[in-house]
Amino acid sequence: MGVDGRGGLAVAGYDRDIEQAITIILSTAKGERVMRPDFGSGIHDFIFAPYNATTAGLFAYHVQEALARWEPRIEVTGVDVQQVAGDHAQIMIDIQYRVKSTNEERNLVYPFYLIPTEE
């Protein structure tokens, strides 16, 4: 939802609605919502973790688990986690998914920022 060019109510299309839902799920930490404490993803547990292969695997697992549970309109077909070159604090989570109703393959890149520990 939003405001259209004429100041009226703009409703997101189906694909955009799915993208917004994915973003909401991933940006919500588990326990953040009082009435639904299981909603969200576990990626926020790793905000202070160093980036390495183990952390990347944990990110991929938690993204896949959260989307499988909270977004029934899609099937996640892959999650790729990469650190941004030259920026040790930023990772990009590339989510490949299939929209079940249309069988269309899509992807969404979700940026996530780590807080590096002082060395």
Backbone torsions as a table, in degrees:
resi	resn	phi	psi	omega
1	MET	NA	153.1	178.9
2	GLY	-177.1	-162.3	179.9
3	VAL	-111.3	132.0	178.6
4	ASP	-83.7	-179.6	-176.7
5	GLY	-61.6	-21.9	-179.4
6	ARG	-100.6	8.5	179.0
7	GLY	86.0	4.9	178.8
8	GLY	-89.4	-179.2	180.0
9	LEU	-79.2	126.8	177.1
10	ALA	-110.7	127.5	179.7
11	VAL	-103.7	136.0	-179.2
12	ALA	-66.8	143.9	173.3
13	GLY	-70.0	171.7	-174.7
14	TYR	-58.2	-48.8	-178.9
15	ASP	-64.5	-42.4	179.2
16	ARG	-66.3	-35.8	177.6
17	ASP	-62.4	-41.4	177.6
18	ILE	-64.5	-44.4	178.5
19	GLU	-60.1	-42.1	178.6
20	GLN	-64.5	-39.9	179.0
21	ALA	-64.1	-42.6	178.0
22	ILE	-60.2	-46.2	-179.8
23	THR	-62.2	-41.6	178.6
24	ILE	-63.6	-44.3	-179.8
25	ILE	-61.2	-47.4	-176.6
26	LEU	-72.9	-28.7	-178.5
27	SER	-86.7	-3.6	178.3
28	THR	-100.7	123.5	177.2
29	ALA	-80.0	142.5	175.7
30	LYS	-58.4	136.6	-178.7
31	GLY	91.1	-9.7	-178.3
32	GLU	-71.2	-34.8	-179.6
33	ARG	-95.7	117.7	-173.9
34	VAL	-60.5	-45.1	-176.0
35	MET	-82.0	-10.2	178.7
36	ARG	-143.8	72.0	-172.4
37	PRO	-66.4	-20.0	179.0
38	ASP	-83.8	-10.8	-177.6
39	PHE	-69.8	141.6	176.6
40	GLY	114.9	-163.6	-179.2
41	SER	-127.6	162.0	-179.1
42	GLY	-90.2	9.1	-176.0
43	ILE	-67.7	-23.4	-178.8
44	HIS	-70.7	-15.5	176.5
45	ASP	-68.1	-14.8	-174.5
46	PHE	-111.0	18.7	-175.6
47	ILE	-63.1	-28.1	179.5
48	PHE	-102.7	5.2	-177.6
49	ALA	-79.0	146.7	174.3
50	PRO	-72.0	147.8	179.1
51	TYR	-80.8	123.8	174.2
52	ASN	-155.4	-176.6	-176.4
53	ALA	-61.8	-37.1	179.2
54	THR	-65.3	-46.2	178.8
55	THR	-62.0	-42.9	179.0
56	ALA	-60.0	-42.4	178.1
57	GLY	-64.1	-39.2	177.8
58	LEU	-66.9	-40.2	175.6
59	PHE	-58.9	-49.4	-178.4
60	ALA	-59.6	-43.9	179.6
61	TYR	-61.1	-48.6	-176.4
62	HIS	-68.1	-34.2	176.0
63	VAL	-65.0	-48.9	-178.5
64	GLN	-61.9	-43.2	-179.1
65	GLU	-63.7	-45.3	-178.2
66	ALA	-65.9	-43.2	-178.4
67	LEU	-70.5	-35.2	176.8
68	ALA	-63.7	-34.7	-178.0
69	ARG	-81.8	-40.7	-168.4
70	TRP	-106.7	-10.2	178.9
71	GLU	-126.2	86.0	-174.6
72	PRO	-71.9	-10.5	-178.4
73	ARG	-79.7	-8.6	-177.3
74	ILE	-128.0	161.5	169.5
75	GLU	-122.3	119.4	179.8
76	VAL	-74.5	125.2	-179.4
77	THR	-104.8	-12.0	177.7
78	GLY	-176.9	150.1	175.2
79	VAL	-136.2	123.4	179.3
80	ASP	-119.5	127.2	-177.8
81	VAL	-116.0	124.4	-178.7
82	GLN	-134.4	142.2	173.2
83	GLN	-81.5	140.5	178.7
84	VAL	-72.3	129.3	-179.4
85	ALA	-58.8	129.8	178.0
86	GLY	82.1	-2.3	-180.0
87	ASP	-133.6	97.8	-176.1
88	HIS	-70.6	-11.7	-177.5
89	ALA	-95.5	-13.9	-174.9
90	GLN	-111.7	131.7	172.6
91	ILE	-123.0	153.5	176.8
92	MET	-114.7	127.3	178.8
93	ILE	-106.1	108.6	-178.8
94	ASP	-95.0	113.5	-176.5
95	ILE	-106.7	119.3	173.8
96	GLN	-100.4	133.4	-178.5
97	TYR	-148.2	161.9	177.4
98	ARG	-115.8	129.7	175.5
99	VAL	-78.3	118.1	-173.1
100	LYS	-62.1	-38.3	-175.1
101	SER	-72.1	-26.5	-177.5
102	THR	-115.9	-9.9	-176.4
103	ASN	62.8	21.3	-178.6
104	GLU	-85.7	132.8	176.5
105	GLU	-83.9	133.6	-180.0
106	ARG	-140.6	169.5	173.1
107	ASN	-144.8	159.2	177.6
108	LEU	-142.6	133.6	176.6
109	VAL	-103.7	120.8	-177.6
110	TYR	-110.1	116.6	177.9
111	PRO	-79.5	143.2	177.5
112	PHE	-138.0	140.7	-175.8
113	TYR	-115.0	125.2	175.7
114	LEU	-88.6	154.5	173.2
115	ILE	-105.8	105.2	-175.9
116	PRO	-67.3	143.9	175.8
117	THR	-78.5	149.6	179.7
118	GLU	-72.4	141.1	-178.4
119	GLU	-104.5	NA	NA
